[in-house]
Amino acid sequence: MCKYPKITKFQIEAILDIRKFMREIIINMITNFSINEQNILGQFSGPLEKSLWIDLYEPSSEERLVFEKETNIILPLHHEMHQLEFSNRFYIENTNVYLSISVVTTVAPIPESHVVTFIITKDKLITLRYSDPNPIQTVMDQIEKRPTTIKNYMDIFMMLLGALVGRVADLFELIGAETEGLALTLVNSIDSSYRSQSGNELNNTLREINKLENLISKVYQSLSSLGLLMGYMQQMHQQLALDNLQEHMDTINQDIKSLQKHGDYLNQKLGFQLQSTLGLINFMQTQIIKIFTVLAMVFMPPTLIASIYGMNFHKMPELSLSFGYPLALLAMLISSFLPYRFFKRKGWI
């Protein structure tokens, strides 16, 4: 009969100490912030339940389990954060408010956007992300470099929203600067002195326009999700206790509306430049076809003369003339010069 080894009290305590030690290590891996007696925000190494802001960046399964056990807050799964439905991005569960928005994380070489989820509880803010958005890191650096005085965790939320809106504004400024450079390239392509290089420049311009169109669509997606978030917060005004933050929210709403107008302008400008680029490419192709057409018309008369004297008839009086060959060459030269002169005067070549 198999006998199981007995576990002593010392072994049980050792296992519990190891689990406690591992739990503390996992908690220390989670970035959290709180305020001191002077209401200055800073990084916090205490228990999670006393934190004002907890940032979860690519949490592992162990970190998720420890966090959910410590805070009694259910974290959405990664694929659940990317739901398109409004009800799946903004909802309430166990009195906690879940808000998921799209944020542009990468600009070059290929623009990328990822979802960041804000979880607002009765006493803290949690950010859940699987990417490293620049605005969130900017806020963390700001907290670390200079003292930041806040009243509660909603002030942190407003700081993050302001940083996200500022990120959209920075990207629009970048797109605007790139658009101005593309406009200069188009002007140079029209100039005849750039004719030998205009083909490559137009191809590069078309590539840049497509990249900027992709980027501006990502920025629009982020700006739209921010606008939806602000609209949802207005509906949940009383539950989120936003009375002291109304002025800040109005400012953010005004910024979002002005950025939407500016984005429309940039989108129209990119559309115009795209049409201009395609028009110039079409014009260059037309010029090439026109050159071939003119050359065909120039060489058609001498080809006709050469074909006539290439016929094998017995009675061709010109063949017996001593100056017949120079006369035929002269006729061919004149017949090619006259169409060339005509097209030159018309400005077709």
Contacts in CASP RR format, 6 or more apart in sequence:
PFRMAT RR
TARGET T0000
AUTHOR 0000-0000-0000
METHOD contacts of the structure
MODEL  1
MCKYPKITKFQIEAILDIRKFMREIIINMITNFSINEQNILGQFSGPLEK
SLWIDLYEPSSEERLVFEKETNIILPLHHEMHQLEFSNRFYIENTNVYLS
ISVVTTVAPIPESHVVTFIITKDKLITLRYSDPNPIQTVMDQIEKRPTTI
KNYMDIFMMLLGALVGRVADLFELIGAETEGLALTLVNSIDSSYRSQSGN
ELNNTLREINKLENLISKVYQSLSSLGLLMGYMQQMHQQLALDNLQEHMD
TINQDIKSLQKHGDYLNQKLGFQLQSTLGLINFMQTQIIKIFTVLAMVFM
PPTLIASIYGMNFHKMPELSLSFGYPLALLAMLISSFLPYRFFKRKGWI
23 66 0 8 1.000
26 62 0 8 1.000
26 63 0 8 1.000
26 66 0 8 1.000
27 46 0 8 1.000
27 47 0 8 1.000
27 48 0 8 1.000
27 66 0 8 1.000
27 70 0 8 1.000
28 45 0 8 1.000
29 63 0 8 1.000
30 48 0 8 1.000
30 54 0 8 1.000
30 55 0 8 1.000
30 56 0 8 1.000
30 59 0 8 1.000
30 63 0 8 1.000
30 67 0 8 1.000
31 43 0 8 1.000
31 54 0 8 1.000
31 55 0 8 1.000
31 56 0 8 1.000
31 57 0 8 1.000
31 140 0 8 1.000
32 43 0 8 1.000
32 44 0 8 1.000
32 46 0 8 1.000
32 48 0 8 1.000
32 51 0 8 1.000
32 53 0 8 1.000
32 54 0 8 1.000
32 55 0 8 1.000
33 41 0 8 1.000
33 42 0 8 1.000
33 43 0 8 1.000
33 44 0 8 1.000
33 51 0 8 1.000
33 52 0 8 1.000
33 53 0 8 1.000
33 54 0 8 1.000
33 55 0 8 1.000
33 143 0 8 1.000
33 156 0 8 1.000
34 41 0 8 1.000
34 42 0 8 1.000
34 44 0 8 1.000
34 46 0 8 1.000
34 50 0 8 1.000
34 51 0 8 1.000
34 52 0 8 1.000
34 53 0 8 1.000
35 41 0 8 1.000
35 42 0 8 1.000
35 52 0 8 1.000
35 150 0 8 1.000
36 42 0 8 1.000
38 149 0 8 1.000
39 149 0 8 1.000
39 150 0 8 1.000
39 151 0 8 1.000
40 147 0 8 1.000
40 148 0 8 1.000
40 149 0 8 1.000
41 52 0 8 1.000
41 53 0 8 1.000
41 143 0 8 1.000
41 148 0 8 1.000
41 149 0 8 1.000
41 150 0 8 1.000
41 156 0 8 1.000
42 143 0 8 1.000
42 144 0 8 1.000
42 148 0 8 1.000
43 143 0 8 1.000
43 144 0 8 1.000
44 50 0 8 1.000
44 51 0 8 1.000
44 52 0 8 1.000
47 70 0 8 1.000
48 54 0 8 1.000
48 67 0 8 1.000
48 70 0 8 1.000
48 71 0 8 1.000
49 70 0 8 1.000
49 71 0 8 1.000
51 124 0 8 1.000
52 123 0 8 1.000
52 124 0 8 1.000
52 125 0 8 1.000
52 150 0 8 1.000
52 152 0 8 1.000
52 153 0 8 1.000
52 156 0 8 1.000
53 124 0 8 1.000
53 125 0 8 1.000
53 126 0 8 1.000
53 127 0 8 1.000
53 153 0 8 1.000
53 156 0 8 1.000
54 67 0 8 1.000
54 71 0 8 1.000
54 124 0 8 1.000
54 125 0 8 1.000
54 126 0 8 1.000
54 127 0 8 1.000
55 126 0 8 1.000
55 127 0 8 1.000
55 129 0 8 1.000
55 136 0 8 1.000
55 140 0 8 1.000
56 63 0 8 1.000
56 67 0 8 1.000
56 75 0 8 1.000
56 126 0 8 1.000
56 127 0 8 1.000
56 128 0 8 1.000
56 129 0 8 1.000
57 129 0 8 1.000
57 130 0 8 1.000
57 132 0 8 1.000
58 129 0 8 1.000
58 130 0 8 1.000
59 67 0 8 1.000
59 75 0 8 1.000
59 128 0 8 1.000
64 75 0 8 1.000
67 73 0 8 1.000
67 75 0 8 1.000
68 74 0 8 1.000
68 75 0 8 1.000
71 121 0 8 1.000
71 124 0 8 1.000
71 126 0 8 1.000
73 94 0 8 1.000
73 96 0 8 1.000
73 119 0 8 1.000
73 121 0 8 1.000
73 126 0 8 1.000
74 93 0 8 1.000
74 94 0 8 1.000
75 119 0 8 1.000
75 128 0 8 1.000
76 98 0 8 1.000
76 100 0 8 1.000
76 117 0 8 1.000
76 128 0 8 1.000
78 130 0 8 1.000
80 88 0 8 1.000
81 100 0 8 1.000
81 115 0 8 1.000
81 117 0 8 1.000
81 128 0 8 1.000
81 130 0 8 1.000
82 115 0 8 1.000
83 89 0 8 1.000
83 100 0 8 1.000
86 228 0 8 1.000
88 100 0 8 1.000
89 99 0 8 1.000
89 100 0 8 1.000
89 101 0 8 1.000
89 225 0 8 1.000
89 228 0 8 1.000
90 97 0 8 1.000
90 98 0 8 1.000
90 99 0 8 1.000
90 100 0 8 1.000
90 228 0 8 1.000
90 229 0 8 1.000
90 232 0 8 1.000
91 97 0 8 1.000
91 98 0 8 1.000
92 98 0 8 1.000
92 236 0 8 1.000
92 239 0 8 1.000
95 121 0 8 1.000
95 122 0 8 1.000
96 119 0 8 1.000
96 120 0 8 1.000
96 121 0 8 1.000
97 118 0 8 1.000
97 119 0 8 1.000
97 120 0 8 1.000
97 121 0 8 1.000
97 236 0 8 1.000
97 239 0 8 1.000
97 240 0 8 1.000
98 117 0 8 1.000
98 118 0 8 1.000
98 119 0 8 1.000
99 117 0 8 1.000
99 118 0 8 1.000
99 119 0 8 1.000
99 120 0 8 1.000
99 229 0 8 1.000
99 232 0 8 1.000
99 233 0 8 1.000
100 115 0 8 1.000
100 116 0 8 1.000
100 117 0 8 1.000
100 118 0 8 1.000
100 225 0 8 1.000
101 115 0 8 1.000
101 116 0 8 1.000
101 118 0 8 1.000
101 164 0 8 1.000
101 222 0 8 1.000
101 225 0 8 1.000
101 226 0 8 1.000
101 228 0 8 1.000
101 229 0 8 1.000
102 113 0 8 1.000
102 114 0 8 1.000
102 115 0 8 1.000
102 218 0 8 1.000
102 221 0 8 1.000
102 222 0 8 1.000
102 225 0 8 1.000
103 113 0 8 1.000
103 114 0 8 1.000
103 115 0 8 1.000
103 116 0 8 1.000
103 131 0 8 1.000
103 133 0 8 1.000
103 135 0 8 1.000
103 164 0 8 1.000
103 167 0 8 1.000
103 222 0 8 1.000
104 111 0 8 1.000
104 112 0 8 1.000
104 113 0 8 1.000
104 133 0 8 1.000
104 167 0 8 1.000
104 168 0 8 1.000
104 171 0 8 1.000
104 215 0 8 1.000
104 218 0 8 1.000
104 219 0 8 1.000
104 222 0 8 1.000
105 112 0 8 1.000
105 113 0 8 1.000
105 114 0 8 1.000
105 131 0 8 1.000
105 132 0 8 1.000
105 133 0 8 1.000
105 134 0 8 1.000
106 112 0 8 1.000
107 171 0 8 1.000
107 174 0 8 1.000
107 215 0 8 1.000
110 214 0 8 1.000
111 211 0 8 1.000
111 214 0 8 1.000
111 215 0 8 1.000
111 218 0 8 1.000
112 131 0 8 1.000
112 218 0 8 1.000
113 218 0 8 1.000
113 221 0 8 1.000
113 222 0 8 1.000
114 129 0 8 1.000
114 130 0 8 1.000
114 131 0 8 1.000
114 133 0 8 1.000
115 129 0 8 1.000
115 130 0 8 1.000
116 127 0 8 1.000
116 128 0 8 1.000
116 129 0 8 1.000
116 131 0 8 1.000
116 133 0 8 1.000
116 136 0 8 1.000
117 127 0 8 1.000
117 128 0 8 1.000
117 129 0 8 1.000
118 125 0 8 1.000
118 126 0 8 1.000
118 127 0 8 1.000
118 157 0 8 1.000
118 160 0 8 1.000
119 125 0 8 1.000
119 126 0 8 1.000
119 127 0 8 1.000
119 128 0 8 1.000
120 126 0 8 1.000
120 153 0 8 1.000
120 154 0 8 1.000
120 157 0 8 1.000
120 240 0 8 1.000
123 153 0 8 1.000
124 153 0 8 1.000
125 153 0 8 1.000
125 154 0 8 1.000
125 156 0 8 1.000
125 157 0 8 1.000
127 136 0 8 1.000
127 160 0 8 1.000
129 136 0 8 1.000
133 164 0 8 1.000
133 167 0 8 1.000
134 167 0 8 1.000
135 160 0 8 1.000
135 162 0 8 1.000
135 163 0 8 1.000
135 164 0 8 1.000
135 166 0 8 1.000
135 167 0 8 1.000
136 160 0 8 1.000
136 163 0 8 1.000
138 163 0 8 1.000
139 156 0 8 1.000
139 159 0 8 1.000
139 160 0 8 1.000
139 163 0 8 1.000
142 148 0 8 1.000
148 159 0 8 1.000
150 156 0 8 1.000
150 159 0 8 1.000
151 244 0 8 1.000
154 240 0 8 1.000
154 241 0 8 1.000
154 242 0 8 1.000
154 245 0 8 1.000
155 245 0 8 1.000
158 245 0 8 1.000
158 248 0 8 1.000
158 249 0 8 1.000
158 252 0 8 1.000
161 226 0 8 1.000
161 229 0 8 1.000
161 230 0 8 1.000
161 252 0 8 1.000
162 252 0 8 1.000
162 255 0 8 1.000
164 222 0 8 1.000
164 226 0 8 1.000
165 226 0 8 1.000
165 252 0 8 1.000
165 255 0 8 1.000
165 256 0 8 1.000
165 259 0 8 1.000
166 255 0 8 1.000
167 222 0 8 1.000
168 219 0 8 1.000
168 222 0 8 1.000
168 223 0 8 1.000
168 226 0 8 1.000
168 259 0 8 1.000
169 255 0 8 1.000
169 259 0 8 1.000
171 215 0 8 1.000
171 219 0 8 1.000
172 219 0 8 1.000
172 259 0 8 1.000
172 262 0 8 1.000
172 263 0 8 1.000
172 266 0 8 1.000
175 212 0 8 1.000
175 215 0 8 1.000
175 216 0 8 1.000
175 219 0 8 1.000
175 266 0 8 1.000
175 270 0 8 1.000
176 266 0 8 1.000
176 269 0 8 1.000
178 208 0 8 1.000
178 212 0 8 1.000
179 212 0 8 1.000
179 266 0 8 1.000
179 269 0 8 1.000
179 270 0 8 1.000
179 273 0 8 1.000
182 205 0 8 1.000
182 208 0 8 1.000
182 209 0 8 1.000
182 212 0 8 1.000
182 273 0 8 1.000
183 273 0 8 1.000
185 201 0 8 1.000
185 204 0 8 1.000
185 205 0 8 1.000
186 205 0 8 1.000
186 273 0 8 1.000
186 276 0 8 1.000
186 277 0 8 1.000
186 280 0 8 1.000
188 194 0 8 1.000
188 198 0 8 1.000
188 201 0 8 1.000
189 198 0 8 1.000
189 199 0 8 1.000
189 201 0 8 1.000
189 202 0 8 1.000
189 205 0 8 1.000
189 280 0 8 1.000
190 280 0 8 1.000
194 201 0 8 1.000
198 280 0 8 1.000
198 284 0 8 1.000
199 281 0 8 1.000
199 284 0 8 1.000
202 277 0 8 1.000
202 280 0 8 1.000
202 281 0 8 1.000
202 284 0 8 1.000
205 273 0 8 1.000
205 277 0 8 1.000
206 274 0 8 1.000
206 277 0 8 1.000
206 278 0 8 1.000
206 281 0 8 1.000
209 270 0 8 1.000
209 271 0 8 1.000
209 273 0 8 1.000
209 274 0 8 1.000
209 277 0 8 1.000
212 270 0 8 1.000
213 270 0 8 1.000
213 271 0 8 1.000
213 274 0 8 1.000
216 263 0 8 1.000
216 266 0 8 1.000
216 267 0 8 1.000
216 270 0 8 1.000
219 263 0 8 1.000
220 263 0 8 1.000
220 267 0 8 1.000
223 256 0 8 1.000
223 259 0 8 1.000
223 260 0 8 1.000
226 256 0 8 1.000
227 253 0 8 1.000
227 256 0 8 1.000
230 249 0 8 1.000
230 252 0 8 1.000
230 253 0 8 1.000
230 256 0 8 1.000
233 240 0 8 1.000
233 242 0 8 1.000
233 249 0 8 1.000
234 249 0 8 1.000
237 243 0 8 1.000
242 249 0 8 1.000
290 348 0 8 1.000
290 349 0 8 1.000
291 349 0 8 1.000
294 343 0 8 1.000
294 348 0 8 1.000
294 349 0 8 1.000
297 339 0 8 1.000
297 343 0 8 1.000
298 336 0 8 1.000
298 339 0 8 1.000
298 340 0 8 1.000
298 343 0 8 1.000
299 336 0 8 1.000
300 339 0 8 1.000
301 332 0 8 1.000
301 335 0 8 1.000
301 336 0 8 1.000
301 338 0 8 1.000
301 339 0 8 1.000
302 331 0 8 1.000
302 332 0 8 1.000
302 333 0 8 1.000
302 335 0 8 1.000
302 336 0 8 1.000
304 335 0 8 1.000
305 328 0 8 1.000
305 331 0 8 1.000
305 332 0 8 1.000
305 335 0 8 1.000
306 328 0 8 1.000
306 332 0 8 1.000
309 316 0 8 1.000
309 318 0 8 1.000
309 319 0 8 1.000
309 328 0 8 1.000
318 324 0 8 1.000
318 327 0 8 1.000
318 328 0 8 1.000
321 327 0 8 1.000
340 349 0 8 1.000
343 349 0 8 1.000
END
